Amino acid sequence: MAALLPLTHDFGQQHFGRAALRDRRRTRSLVELAERLVQHPGGSLPEKFHDPNALRRCYDLMNCPHVTHAAVLDAHRHATFERVRHLPGTVLYLHDITELDFTSHKALHPQLGQIGNGTGKGYLCHHRLVITPDKQVLGLANQILHVRPEAPDGETVAQRRDKEDRETRLWVQAVESLEPPPDHQRAVDICDRAGDTFEFFDREFQLRRGFLVRSKHNRRIEVGHAGDGARTYLHDYLRTLPGQGTREVTIHDHDTGAVRSAQVQVAYAAVRLRVPRSRRGHYQARLLDVWAVRVWEPAAPPGVEPVEWFLVTNVAVACVADAWERVDWYLCRWVVEEYHKAQKTGCQIEGPQFETVEALQPMVALLSVVALVLLNLRDLSRRPEGATQAAAEVVAPEYVTVLSSWRFGSSRALTVREFVQALGRLGGHQNRKGDGAPGWLVLWRGWMKLQLLRDGYRAGLRAQRLQSQERHKADDPGG
């Protein structure tokens, strides 16, 4: 199993120590900035760095022409692939887009694209977040900052199809930039409905990657893989199939963040996707053999929209257990939604005030990696080994000393789980039986408070040393 992303143990060196910035001093500066940011991820840049000299070094580094979004992110990507390469079994790549809103940054408007209802300015930020099926976050496989172009009047379908910067190509570009998985591993790309394009499916087959996509379009299909099945439509056909199993799943509302349990049924079938009548991308005109899974909620609570998902995958579904596994893979998609919150709320990635996009983009990459730490704050205590593993193995011992002294009144060794529980308590979590485990947001608040406690602890140690030196001088006036 891959090691968890560390909180403070050589974080900057591990993720940015190999950054190719054409000068070792720049790389050392990037490592130092990363270390500072992981300790103070929230607030504006002056609040993150505190030290004016560190803030000035940050501005100088981000404005260096050799410090680009790609150069900063590539160092972390290589570390991620090294971590992933040795994993056996299935690895999930969560693909999703979020908008980064820089509307208030007037100087950048000419170099940004439309977001929201068309009046905002910013980036479409496309992520490939790598996780295990049990939701352990391994890192970012890539990130694309896309500037949405304005569509010219009278643009034809063929003209849109041939544009290299069209939005639907992001999903294809995402998988083309990924390293091929080793033979002992199955890589599966997980996408929501925006990834439902025939072009994406066809490219995944060419690259021999697995995919699981929530279907948006009621596509034309043939039933079965034999070539003699009835011709019909995907959603219509799946709705005719009886339920083949019932289970409780946890549903997250994308808009409100509300969480509820739902009793859902599942059905699955082998189908062939037929070539769309209207060609909107570049792909081979061929039938694609896939499996389709329908998940639905027969009896939703009053006033609640019932769950109904249509999932399309090229990973074989031979039995009900396989179908439920595909459902579990799709449920992992919520991790990337949490990641977006960690970027925007935890790291305030939309806040830095730069006058050029060349300076803004590498900071986006840097903060995007720091945001992974916030996700892992939550996951640390949920691992089985967290009950026995020493906290000092994943965080600096100084933090264990400070937090245990705050929580228990004296310095003591803590397990990872005890450390996270105390951190949640510091962030406002009551640790009552009915409260559940602390989430990343409350842990982030605790992490920020812990920095202040640590600063006070260090100040106390410095004061003690000064007092000791003064006493030594007083006892030995001739020294």
C-alpha positions in Angstrom: 0.0 0.0 0.0 1.3 3.4 -0.9 2.3 5.7 1.9 0.0 8.4 2.9 0.8 11.9 1.8 2.7 13.4 4.8 1.7 16.4 6.7 5.0 17.9 7.5 7.8 15.3 7.0 9.7 16.7 4.1 6.5 17.7 2.3 8.2 20.3 0.2 11.1 18.1 -0.7 9.0 15.1 -1.6 6.6 16.9 -3.9 8.7 19.7 -5.3 12.3 18.8 -4.7 12.7 17.6 -8.3 11.2 20.7 -9.9 13.1 21.6 -13.0 13.4 25.4 -12.6 16.8 25.8 -14.2 18.4 26.9 -10.9 18.8 24.9 -7.7 18.2 28.0 -5.7 14.7 28.4 -7.2 13.9 24.8 -6.4 15.1 25.2 -2.8 12.9 28.4 -2.6 9.9 26.4 -4.0 10.4 23.7 -1.4 10.6 26.3 1.4 7.4 28.0 0.2 5.6 24.7 0.1 6.6 23.9 3.6 5.3 27.3 4.8 2.0 26.8 2.9 1.3 23.4 4.3 1.6 24.9 7.8 -0.6 27.9 7.0 -2.8 27.0 4.0 -5.6 29.5 4.7 -6.0 33.2 4.2 -4.4 35.6 1.8 -0.7 35.3 0.8 0.4 37.8 3.5 -1.5 35.7 6.0 -0.1 32.4 4.7 3.5 33.5 4.9 3.5 36.0 7.8 7.2 36.8 7.2 7.5 39.7 4.8 10.8 38.3 3.5 9.1 35.0 2.7 6.3 36.8 1.0 8.7 38.7 -1.2 10.5 35.5 -2.1 7.2 34.1 -3.1 6.4 36.9 -5.4 9.8 36.9 -6.9 9.6 33.1 -7.6 6.1 33.2 -9.1 7.2 36.0 -11.4 10.2 34.1 -12.7 9.6 33.0 -16.3 11.1 29.6 -15.6 8.6 28.9 -12.8 5.5 27.8 -14.7 2.4 25.9 -13.9 3.8 22.8 -15.7 7.2 23.0 -14.0 5.7 23.2 -10.5 3.1 20.5 -11.1 5.3 18.1 -12.9 7.5 17.6 -9.8 4.4 16.5 -7.8 3.1 14.4 -10.7 6.3 12.4 -10.9 6.1 11.8 -7.2 2.5 10.6 -7.6 3.3 8.2 -10.4 6.2 6.8 -8.4 3.7 6.1 -5.6 1.1 4.7 -7.9 3.4 2.6 -10.0 4.0 0.0 -7.3 0.3 -0.5 -6.4 -1.3 -3.8 -7.4 -5.0 -4.1 -8.4 -7.2 -1.2 -9.3 -6.3 2.5 -9.2 -9.0 5.1 -9.9 -8.5 8.4 -11.7 -11.2 10.8 -10.8 -11.8 13.3 -13.7 -13.7 16.5 -13.0 -13.9 20.2 -13.8 -14.3 23.1 -11.4 -14.4 26.8 -12.1 -11.7 29.0 -10.6 -13.2 32.5 -10.3 -10.8 35.4 -10.8 -13.4 37.9 -11.8 -12.2 40.4 -9.3 -8.7 40.4 -10.8 -9.3 43.0 -13.4 -5.8 43.1 -14.8 -6.0 39.4 -15.8 -9.3 39.6 -17.7 -7.8 39.7 -21.2 -6.0 36.4 -20.5 -8.9 34.6 -18.8 -12.0 32.9 -20.2 -15.7 33.0 -19.5 -17.1 31.2 -16.5 -20.5 31.0 -14.8 -23.2 32.7 -16.8 -20.7 34.2 -19.1 -20.0 37.4 -17.1 -17.3 36.0 -14.9 -13.7 35.5 -15.7 -11.4 32.6 -14.7 -10.3 29.1 -15.6 -12.0 25.8 -16.1 -9.7 23.7 -14.0 -9.7 20.0 -15.1 -8.3 17.5 -12.5 -7.2 13.9 -12.5 -7.1 12.9 -8.9 -5.6 9.5 -8.2 -7.2 7.4 -5.4 -7.5 3.8 -4.4 -10.9 2.1 -4.3 -11.0 2.6 -0.6 -10.6 6.4 -1.2 -7.0 6.8 -0.2 -5.8 10.0 -2.0 -2.5 9.4 -3.8 -2.0 12.7 -5.6 -2.7 14.6 -8.8 -2.0 12.9 -12.1 -2.5 16.2 -13.9 -4.3 19.5 -14.0 -5.3 21.6 -17.0 -6.1 25.3 -16.7 -8.5 25.8 -19.6 -9.5 29.2 -21.0 -13.0 28.9 -22.4 -13.0 30.6 -25.9 -15.8 32.7 -27.1 -17.8 31.0 -29.9 -17.9 33.1 -33.0 -21.2 33.8 -34.7 -22.2 31.3 -37.3 -19.7 28.6 -36.2 -20.7 25.3 -37.8 -20.6 21.9 -36.1 -17.6 20.9 -38.2 -15.7 24.1 -37.2 -16.4 23.4 -33.5 -15.3 19.8 -34.0 -11.9 20.8 -35.4 -11.1 23.3 -32.7 -8.2 22.1 -30.5 -9.4 24.3 -27.6 -13.0 23.0 -27.5 -14.1 22.1 -24.0 -15.1 18.5 -24.8 -11.5 17.7 -25.8 -10.4 18.2 -22.1 -11.4 14.6 -21.3 -9.4 13.2 -24.2 -6.4 15.4 -23.4 -6.6 14.3 -19.8 -6.1 10.6 -20.5 -3.5 11.2 -23.3 -1.3 12.9 -20.7 -1.3 9.9 -18.3 1.4 7.3 -18.1 0.3 3.8 -19.2 -0.4 1.6 -16.1 2.0 -1.3 -15.4 0.9 -4.8 -16.2 0.0 -5.6 -12.6 -2.4 -2.7 -12.3 -5.8 -1.7 -13.7 -6.3 2.0 -14.2 -9.9 3.1 -14.4 -11.0 6.7 -15.3 -14.1 7.8 -13.4 -16.1 10.6 -15.0 -19.4 12.3 -14.4 -21.9 13.1 -17.2 -19.6 15.7 -18.8 -17.3 12.9 -19.8 -20.1 11.1 -21.8 -18.7 11.6 -25.3 -18.1 9.0 -27.9 -14.7 10.6 -28.7 -13.6 9.9 -25.1 -14.9 6.3 -25.1 -13.1 5.6 -28.4 -9.8 7.1 -27.1 -10.0 5.1 -23.9 -10.2 1.9 -26.0 -7.3 3.0 -28.1 -5.2 3.6 -25.0 -6.4 0.4 -23.4 -7.5 2.1 -20.3 -10.6 1.3 -18.2 -13.3 3.8 -17.8 -16.6 4.3 -15.9 -18.7 7.2 -17.0 -22.1 8.3 -15.8 -24.2 8.4 -18.9 -25.8 11.7 -20.0 -27.1 10.7 -23.5 -29.7 8.1 -24.2 -27.4 6.6 -26.9 -28.2 4.2 -29.7 -27.2 0.7 -28.8 -27.3 -3.0 -29.7 -28.2 -5.4 -27.0 -25.3 -7.8 -26.2 -21.9 -8.2 -27.8 -22.7 -10.9 -30.3 -23.7 -8.6 -33.1 -27.2 -9.9 -33.5 -28.9 -8.0 -30.6 -31.9 -5.8 -30.9 -31.3 -2.1 -31.7 -32.7 0.3 -29.1 -31.7 3.1 -26.7 -29.5 2.8 -23.7 -31.6 4.4 -20.9 -34.8 3.0 -22.3 -33.4 -0.6 -22.4 -31.9 -0.4 -18.9 -35.2 0.7 -17.5 -36.8 -2.6 -18.8 -34.4 -4.7 -16.7 -35.5 -6.0 -13.3 -33.5 -5.2 -10.2 -30.8 -7.8 -9.5 -29.9 -6.7 -6.0 -30.7 -4.1 -3.3 -28.3 -2.2 -1.1 -27.9 1.0 1.0 -25.6 3.7 -0.4 -24.6 7.1 0.8 -25.6 10.0 -1.4 -24.0 13.4 -1.5 -25.9 16.3 -2.9 -23.6 18.2 -5.3 -25.3 21.6 -4.7 -26.0 21.6 -1.0 -23.4 19.1 0.3 -26.2 17.3 2.2 -25.6 13.6 2.9 -28.3 10.9 3.1 -28.7 7.1 2.8 -30.7 5.6 0.0 -31.9 2.0 -0.6 -31.1 1.4 -4.3 -31.4 -1.4 -6.8 -29.0 -2.4 -9.5 -29.3 -4.0 -13.0 -26.7 -4.5 -15.6 -26.2 -5.7 -19.2 -23.7 -6.0 -22.0 -24.4 -3.6 -24.9 -22.8 -2.1 -27.9 -22.6 1.6 -28.4 -23.5 2.6 -32.0 -21.7 5.5 -33.7 -23.6 8.8 -33.1 -25.6 10.2 -36.0 -24.1 13.7 -35.5 -20.3 13.6 -35.5 -19.2 16.0 -32.7 -15.6 14.8 -32.2 -12.8 12.8 -33.7 -13.1 9.0 -33.4 -13.1 5.8 -35.3 -16.5 4.8 -36.7 -16.9 1.5 -34.9 -19.2 -0.2 -32.4 -17.9 -0.2 -28.8 -18.5 -3.2 -26.6 -19.3 -2.0 -23.1 -21.3 -2.9 -20.0 -24.1 -0.7 -18.7 -25.3 -0.5 -15.1 -28.5 1.2 -13.9 -28.7 2.3 -10.2 -32.1 3.6 -9.0 -34.0 4.3 -5.9 -37.5 2.8 -6.0 -38.9 4.6 -3.0 -37.3 8.0 -2.3 -38.3 10.0 0.8 -41.1 12.6 0.2 -39.8 15.8 -1.5 -36.5 14.2 -2.5 -35.5 13.5 -6.1 -34.9 9.7 -6.4 -31.5 8.5 -7.4 -31.2 7.2 -11.0 -27.7 6.7 -12.5 -26.8 5.1 -15.8 -23.1 4.0 -15.7 -21.1 2.9 -18.8 -17.9 1.0 -18.5 -15.5 -1.1 -20.5 -14.5 -3.1 -17.4 -16.4 -6.4 -17.6 -19.5 -6.8 -15.4 -20.1 -10.5 -15.2 -22.2 -10.7 -12.0 -24.1 -8.7 -9.5 -20.9 -8.3 -7.3 -19.2 -6.7 -10.3 -22.1 -4.3 -10.8 -21.9 -3.2 -7.1 -18.2 -2.7 -7.4 -18.7 -0.4 -10.3 -21.3 1.5 -8.2 -18.7 1.8 -5.4 -16.2 3.2 -7.9 -18.6 5.8 -9.0 -19.4 6.7 -5.4 -15.7 7.5 -5.0 -16.3 10.6 -7.2 -17.4 12.6 -4.2 -13.7 12.7 -3.1 -13.0 15.1 -6.0 -15.8 17.3 -4.9 -14.3 17.5 -1.5 -10.9 18.3 -3.1 -12.4 21.3 -4.9 -13.7 22.5 -1.5 -10.2 22.0 0.0 -8.7 24.1 -2.9 -11.2 27.0 -2.6 -12.2 27.0 1.1 -9.1 25.5 2.7 -6.4 27.0 0.6 -8.3 30.0 -0.9 -6.8 29.3 -4.3 -8.9 32.1 -5.9 -7.5 34.7 -3.6 -3.8 35.5 -4.6 -3.5 38.9 -6.2 -1.1 38.7 -9.1 -0.9 41.0 -12.1 -0.1 38.4 -14.7 -1.4 34.9 -15.4 2.2 33.7 -15.7 2.6 34.4 -11.9 -0.8 33.2 -11.0 -0.7 29.8 -12.7 2.3 28.3 -10.7 0.7 29.4 -7.5 -2.5 27.5 -8.5 -0.4 24.4 -9.0 1.4 24.8 -5.7 -1.8 25.4 -3.7 -3.5 22.5 -5.5 -0.9 20.1 -4.1 -1.2 21.6 -0.6 -5.0 21.0 -0.8 -4.3 17.3 -0.9 -2.9 17.5 2.6 -6.3 18.8 3.9 -8.0 15.8 2.4 -5.5 13.5 4.1 -6.1 15.1 7.5 -9.4 13.4 7.5 -8.2 10.1 6.0 -5.3 9.6 8.4 -7.5 8.4 11.3 -9.8 6.2 9.1 -7.0 3.9 8.1 -6.8 0.6 10.1 -3.2 1.3 10.9 -4.1 4.6 12.4 -5.2 2.9 15.7 -1.6 1.7 16.4 0.7 3.8 14.2 2.6 6.5 16.1 1.6 10.0 15.1 5.2 11.0 15.2 5.8 8.9 12.1 3.5 11.1 9.9 3.8 14.5 11.6 6.7 16.3 13.2 7.1 15.2 16.8 6.9 18.8 17.8 3.2 18.9 16.8 2.5 15.8 18.9 4.1 17.4 21.9 2.1 20.6 21.5 -1.3 19.0 20.7 -1.0 16.4 23.5 -0.1 19.1 26.0 -3.1 21.1 25.0 -5.5 18.1 25.0 -4.2 16.2 28.0 -2.2 18.7 30.0 1.1 17.0 29.5 3.3 15.8 26.6 2.7 12.2 25.6 2.9 9.9 22.7 -0.2 9.7 20.5 -1.3 7.3 17.8 -2.4 8.7 14.5 -6.0 8.3 15.4 -5.6 10.0 18.8 -3.7 12.8 17.1 -6.5 13.4 14.5 -9.2 13.2 17.2 -7.4 15.8 19.3 -6.9 17.9 16.2 -10.6 17.7 15.5 -11.4 18.7 19.1 -9.1 21.7 18.7 -11.1 22.6 15.5 -14.4 22.5 17.4 -15.4 18.8 17.0 -16.9 17.4 20.2 -15.9 13.7 19.6 -19.3 12.6 20.8 -20.6 9.1 19.7 -23.3 10.6 17.5 -21.0 13.2 15.9 -19.2 10.8 13.6 -15.6 11.3 12.5 -14.3 14.9 12.1 -14.3 16.0 8.4 -11.5 17.8 6.7 -12.9 21.3 7.3 -13.0 21.0 11.1 -9.6 19.3 11.0 -8.2 22.2 8.8 -9.5 24.7 11.5 -7.7 22.6 14.1 -4.6 22.5 12.0 -4.5 26.3 11.7 -5.0 26.7 15.5 -2.2 24.1 16.1 0.2 26.3 14.1 -0.5 29.2 16.6 0.0 26.8 19.5 3.3 25.6 18.0 4.4 29.2 17.5 3.7 29.9 21.1 5.6 26.8 22.1 8.6 27.8 20.1 8.5 31.3 21.6 8.5 29.8 25.1 11.5 27.6 24.3 13.4 30.7 23.0 12.5 32.6 26.1 13.8 29.8 28.3 17.0 29.7 26.4 17.5 33.4 26.7 16.8 33.2 30.5 19.3 30.3 30.8 21.9 32.3 29.0 21.3 35.3 31.2 21.6 33.2 34.3 24.8 31.7 33.0 26.3 35.1 32.4 25.2 36.3 35.9 26.8 33.2 37.5 30.0 33.6 35.6 30.7 37.4 35.3 34.2 36.8 34.2 33.2 34.4 31.3 
